[in-house]
C-alpha cells in the first residue's frame, strides 16, 4: 500500500535545528512573574457558558499593539453581538508543542533553524512546558512535556535530517499529546521547509481536529521563492498552513531568507506573550455544534489600521 497525501499537500515548516555545541546561556527562560494574573477558565469552551477567546492585535506592519482597552473590542457569535464580561491582557504560562522538520531537505538549514529555537526559548517563562515532535518519513513524539528547554535543544542538535515529510501526521501527534497539557493556553509552533508528501492524515482531518481543540498554531515556512518549480505539495503548502494558522488564531510566517529565522522565531514567542483574553457568556446552549466567533476592533483615534488575530469559533459541549 502506497503511503502518501492526496493532492492537497501541506506546507511545512518546522525545520530541524542543530548545534554541535552545548546549549548556550541564551536559552535560559525568563524568571516567573511576580504577580500572576487571575486564573482563566478553559479557553474556547462553553462548559459554564463562559467563552474566552485569546486575541492578539497588530498593525499593518505586524507590530503588536498592547495598549487597547475593553471598549476597543466588539465580539459576535453567529452574528449576534455578545457583551464582553471578561477582559485581561495575559502572560499566563503556556503549553507549547514544537514540531520539527527532520526531512532530508533540511540538511543545509540546520544551523539557522537551531538558532531560531534558541531565540524562541528566550521568550519563555520558567512556568512554561514544552514537548517535541520530529517528523520525516513518520511523525513521532521524541520528548514529552518538560519544563527543561535544554533537553529539547540537545535533542535537536543531534538530529540527522533524512527522508520525506509527514507534517499533517505531526500535527495529529501534537494534538494528542496536548490533551495532557497542564496549562489552559496551548500552542503548536512549526518550522519546516516543504509541503507534506508522506502523511496518512488528510488536510480535512487536520482542519477538523484543530477546530475541535483549543490550540493555536504558529508556523515558520521556509519556502522556495520560485514555487512554480517546486513539487505540487510544496506549491499548495503555504496556502494550507496559512489557513490552518488563521483559523486557530495563530499565524504563518513565510521565511524568504534563512537569516530571518531567528528574528521571526522570537516574534512568535512575543506574540504569544501579548494576547488579550476576551470573555463573554454564550448562554446555556449545549448543542455540540460549532459556533462562529468574530472580533472587530474600534481603534482609538489617531492609531493606524489594526488587525485582530483570533480563533474563529468553538464547539459547544453536547448534552
N, C-alpha and C positions, 0 to 999 in steps of 0.2 A: 504494500500500500504506500503510495507516494505521499509524503507529508508536504504540506505547503499551505500557503494562504491563497484564498481566492482573489481574483484580480484587484481587489481594493487596497492593497498593501498599505502599510502604515509607515509613517515616518519615524524616524527614530532619533532618539537622541542618545541618551547617556553614553558617553564614551567611557572607555576604560581609562584608567589612570594608572600611572606607575611612577614611583620614585624609587631610585635604587637606594637612597639613604634612609635613615630612620626618620621618624616624624618630627618635623620642625616645631619649634615652640609656638608658631603662629596658629596652630590648630587648637591651642588652649581655649576652651569655651569661656564666654563671658561669665562673670560671677552672677549668682542668683539675685533676683530682685529683692530689695529690702522690704517693700510693702506690696505684696501681690494683690491684684485686683480681686473683686468678689468672684467666687466660683461661678461658672456659667453652666446653664443646662445643656443637655446633649444637643449638639448643633444639628440643624436641618431636620429635626424630628418634631412631631407634634404630639408626643406622648401625653403631655398635660395641657395641650392646646397652645403652648408657647413655642413659637418657631424662631430660631436665631440664625441669621444669615451673616457669615463673615463677608465683609466688603472692603476692598481697597480701592483708593481713588488716585488717579494720576492725571497729569497734564497731557496735552497732545504730544509732548516730547518724551513722556514716560516717567517724569519725576513724580515721586509720591507726594501726596497732599495730606497733611496730618493735622490740620488746624480747623476742621469743619465741626459744626455743631449738629445736634439732632434735627433742628428745623431746616438744615440744608439737604435733608433726605426725604424722599417720598417712596413708600413701598406699596405695591399692589400684589394681590394674589388672585389669579384667574380674573384679572381686570377689575377687581374690587379693591379700593384703597383700604389699607389697614393702618390704624394709628400705631406709631412706634412707641412702645411702652418700656423698652429696654434698650439702652444705648451706652456703649463704652468703647473707648479705644484701648485695645487689649494687647498685652505682650505676654500672654499666658504660655506655659510650656507646650511644646509641640511633640507629636509622634510623627517621625519622618521616615519614609521608605526611600532609600537611594537605589535607583535602578541603573545599572552599569553595563554598557555595551562592551562585551568582550569578544566580538566577532573579529574576523581576520582583517577587515578593512580599517581597524583601529590601530594597526601597528605603528603608523607614523604620527599618531596623535596622542600618545600616552603621556608624554611629559606635560603638555598643556592641560590635559584632562586631569592629571594628578594635582596640578597647581590650582585648578578650579575647585577641586574638592577641598583643598586646604583653605581657600578663601571662603567657601561656603561655611565650613566649620567655625570660622572666626566669628560668624554672626550668631552662633548657637549660645543657648543658656545651659548651665550645668544641670538644670532640671529636664532638659530635652532627652528624648530617647530616639534611637536610630536602629534601622536594620538595613541589610544589604542584599539585593537580588542581582545576580550576574546572569547575563543571557548571551548565548551564541546559538549553537545547534539546539540547545534546550535552556529553559529558564529554571534557576534553582536558587533557593534561599541559602546563602552561604554564611550569613551571620544574622541570627535572630535579634530581637530587641536588646539593645545595650545602651548604656549611658557613656560608654567609652568610645569616643570618636577615633581615638588612636587605633583601636582594634580594627575598625573598618579601613582606616588608612593603610595599615600594614598589609591587610588582605589585598587591597587594590594594587599596592606596589609589587606584589608577587604575581599578579595576573598576567598570563601569556595569551594574547588575543589569537583566536583561530576560529574557523567555522563560519556559519551563516547567522542570520538574525531572527530571533523569535521574540520580538518586542511585545506583541499582544499577550503572549503566554506569560511574559514577565509581569505585566500589569495584573493579570489574573492571580499570579502567585503573591504579588504585593497586597492585593485586596484581601486575600485570605489571611495573610499574616497580620494585616491591620486590624482584624477583629480582636486581636489580643492587646491592642494599644491601651495604655493606662490614661492617656490624656484625651480630652474631648476634641481638641484641634488636631487634625491629621492632614498630612500632605505627602504626595509622591513627587519626587524630583528625578527627572530622567536626563541622561546625557547619552546621545547616540549620533551616529553619522550616516545612517541609512534607513531605508524603509524595511518593513517586515517582509521576510521571504521564507519563513520556516515555522510559523505558528500553527497550532491546532485551532486556536480560537479565532473567530471572525471579528471584524470591526463592530458589527452589530451586537454581538455578545458582550464585547467590552464596553460599548456605549451603555448598554442596559445595566451592566454590573456597576459602572461608575454612577449612573443615575440613582441606583438603589443604595449607594454608600453615602457617607458624609466626608469624603476625601477630596481635597483639592489636588489638581495635577499641574505641575510645572515641568517645562522641558527646555533643554538646550539642544537644538538640532543643528548639526554641522553638515550642511548640505552643499552639494556640488553647485556652483554658480550656473553651470550650463545644464539645466535639468533635462533638456531635450536629448542629451547624450547619455543620460543615466538610465538604469533599468526602470521598468514600469512601476515597480513597487516603490522605488525612491521618488519618482515623479509625483505619485499620489500621496506620499508620506507627509509632506509639510501641511497640506490641507487637512488631512485627517487628524493629525496631532493637534493642530491649531483648534479644530472643532472640539476635540475631547477636553483640551485645557480650558477653553472658553466656557463650556457648559458646566464645568465644575467650579468656576470662579478663579481658576488659575490662569496661566499664560504660557505660550510657547515663545521662546526667544531664538530666532534663526541666528546662527553664528556664521558669518561670512569670512571671518579671519580668526584663525586659531588663537592669535594673541588677545582676542576679546573674551575668550572663555573665562578666565579668572574674574574679570570685571562683571560679566553677566551673572556668574555664579554667586558672587557677593550680593548683587542686586536682588536676586531671587530670595536670598536669606533675609535681606532687609524688608522686602515686600511682605514676607510672612510676619514680620515684627510690626508692621504699620497698618494693620487692619482695624476696621471698625466692626463692632458686633451690633447688628440691628435686630431687635426682637419685637415680635407682635403676637397677639393672640389670634389663632386661626379659627377658634370655635371648637365645637365638640365633634367635628367630623372624624369618623373612623372608617372611611370607605376603602382604604387600601389603595387609593388612586394617586397618580402623580399630579401635583398641583404646581402650576407655573407661577413663578415669582419674578417681579420686575422692580428694579431700583432706579428711580430717577433722581437727578441732582438739581438743586436750586442753588447755584453757586453764588457766593457773596459778591456784591458789587465790586467791580474792578478786577476780579480774578479771571484768568484765561479760561478757555473752554476746558471742561474737565470730563473725565471718563470714569465710570464706575465699573469695577470688575467684581462679579459676584456669582454665586451658584444660581442657576436658572430655575430651580424648583426643588421639591422634596416629595417623598412618598409618605402619605399619612398612614398611621397604623390601621390594620384591619380589625374588625370587630372580633 
